[in-house]
Amino acid sequence: MALSATGLLLTLIPSILVVTGHLDLATHQSWMLGGTLLWFISAPFWMNKKTG
């Protein structure tokens, strides 16, 4: 689940950094792609787990 959370943060934080002017668009796109791939690769492993 930690990898999925990291993936989500990699899609949120770069957007904030672009708006504040601390990150250029090309780097933003790379971080967003990495975060999206990380999320889609790691999320299915914990989303289908049954609790209890």
C-alpha distances in whole Angstrom, upper triangle without the diagonal:
4,5,5,6,9,10,11,12,14,16,17,18,21,22,23,24,27,28,29,30,28,27,29,28,28,25,23,23,22,19,18,19,16,14,14,14,11,10,12,11,7,7,10,8,6,9,12,11,14,14,17
4,5,5,6,9,10,11,12,14,15,16,18,20,21,22,24,26,27,28,26,24,27,26,26,23,21,22,20,17,17,18,15,12,14,14,11,10,13,12,9,10,13,12,10,13,16,15,18,17,20
4,5,5,6,9,10,10,13,14,15,17,19,20,21,23,25,26,27,25,23,25,24,23,20,19,19,17,14,14,15,12,9,11,11,7,7,10,9,6,8,11,11,10,13,16,16,19,19,23
4,5,5,6,9,10,11,13,14,16,18,19,20,22,24,25,26,24,23,24,23,23,20,19,18,17,14,13,14,11,9,9,10,7,5,8,8,6,6,9,10,9,10,14,14,17,18,22
4,5,5,6,9,10,11,12,14,16,17,18,20,22,23,24,22,21,23,23,23,20,18,18,17,14,13,15,13,9,11,12,9,8,11,12,9,9,13,13,11,12,16,16,19,19,22
4,5,5,6,9,10,10,12,15,15,16,18,20,21,22,20,18,21,20,20,17,15,16,15,11,11,13,10,7,10,11,8,8,12,12,10,11,15,15,14,15,19,19,22,22,26
4,5,5,7,9,10,11,13,15,16,17,19,21,22,20,18,19,18,18,16,14,14,12,9,9,9,7,4,6,8,5,5,9,9,9,9,13,14,14,14,18,19,22,23,26
4,5,5,6,9,11,12,13,15,16,18,19,21,19,18,19,18,19,16,14,14,14,11,9,11,10,6,7,10,8,7,10,12,11,10,14,15,14,14,18,19,22,22,26
4,5,5,6,8,10,11,12,14,16,16,18,16,15,17,17,18,15,12,14,13,10,9,12,11,7,10,12,10,10,13,15,14,14,17,18,17,18,21,22,25,25,28
4,6,6,6,9,11,11,13,15,16,17,15,13,15,14,14,11,9,10,10,6,6,9,7,5,8,10,9,9,13,14,14,14,18,19,19,19,23,24,27,27,31
4,6,6,7,9,11,12,13,15,16,15,13,14,13,14,12,9,9,10,7,5,8,8,5,7,10,10,9,12,14,14,14,18,20,19,19,22,24,27,28,31
4,6,6,7,9,10,11,13,15,14,13,15,14,15,13,10,12,13,10,8,12,12,9,10,14,13,12,15,18,17,16,20,22,21,20,24,25,28,28,31
4,5,5,6,9,10,11,12,11,10,13,13,14,12,9,12,12,9,9,13,12,10,13,16,15,14,18,19,19,19,23,24,23,23,27,28,30,30,34
4,5,5,6,9,10,10,9,7,9,9,11,8,5,8,9,7,7,11,11,10,12,15,15,15,18,20,20,20,24,25,25,25,29,30,33,33,36
4,5,5,6,9,10,10,9,10,9,12,10,7,9,11,9,8,12,13,12,13,16,17,16,19,21,21,21,25,26,26,25,29,31,33,34,37
4,5,5,6,9,9,9,11,12,14,13,10,13,15,12,12,15,16,14,16,19,19,19,22,24,23,23,27,28,27,27,31,32,34,34,38
4,5,5,6,5,5,8,10,12,10,8,12,13,11,12,15,16,15,17,20,20,20,23,25,25,25,28,30,29,29,33,34,37,37,40
4,5,5,6,5,6,7,10,9,7,10,12,11,12,15,16,16,17,20,21,21,23,25,26,26,29,31,31,30,34,36,38,39,42
4,5,8,8,10,10,13,13,10,13,16,15,14,18,19,18,19,23,23,23,25,28,28,27,31,33,32,31,35,37,39,39,42
4,6,8,10,12,15,14,12,16,18,16,16,20,21,20,22,25,25,25,27,29,29,29,33,34,34,33,37,38,41,40,44
4,6,7,10,13,12,11,14,16,15,16,19,20,20,22,25,25,25,28,30,30,30,34,36,35,35,39,40,43,43,46
4,7,10,12,11,10,14,15,14,15,18,19,18,21,23,23,24,27,28,28,29,33,34,33,34,37,38,41,41,44
4,7,9,7,7,10,11,10,12,15,16,16,18,20,20,22,24,26,26,27,30,32,32,32,35,37,40,40,43
4,6,6,6,9,10,11,12,15,16,17,18,20,21,23,25,26,27,28,31,33,33,33,37,38,41,42,45
4,6,5,6,9,10,10,12,14,15,16,18,20,21,22,24,26,26,29,31,32,31,35,37,40,41,44
4,5,5,6,9,10,11,13,14,15,17,19,20,21,23,24,26,28,30,31,31,34,36,39,41,44
4,5,5,6,9,10,11,12,14,16,16,18,20,21,22,24,27,28,29,29,33,34,38,38,42
4,5,5,6,9,10,11,12,14,15,16,18,20,21,22,25,27,27,27,30,32,35,36,40
4,6,5,6,9,10,10,12,14,15,16,18,20,21,23,26,26,26,29,31,34,36,39
4,5,5,6,9,10,11,12,14,16,17,18,20,22,24,25,25,28,30,34,35,38
4,5,5,6,9,10,10,12,14,15,16,18,21,22,23,23,26,28,31,32,36
4,5,5,6,9,10,10,12,14,15,16,19,21,21,21,24,26,30,31,34
4,5,5,6,8,10,11,12,14,15,18,20,21,21,24,26,29,31,34
4,5,5,6,9,10,11,12,14,17,18,19,20,23,24,28,29,33
4,6,5,6,9,10,11,12,15,16,17,17,20,22,25,26,30
4,5,5,6,9,10,10,13,15,16,16,19,21,24,26,29
4,5,5,6,8,10,12,14,16,16,18,20,24,26,29
4,6,5,6,8,11,12,13,14,17,18,22,23,27
4,5,5,6,9,10,11,11,14,16,19,21,24
4,6,6,7,10,11,11,13,16,19,21,25
4,6,7,8,11,11,13,15,19,21,25
4,6,6,8,9,11,13,16,18,21
4,5,6,6,9,11,14,16,19
4,6,5,6,9,12,15,18
4,6,6,7,11,13,17
4,6,5,9,10,14
4,6,8,10,14
4,6,9,13
4,6,10
4,7
4
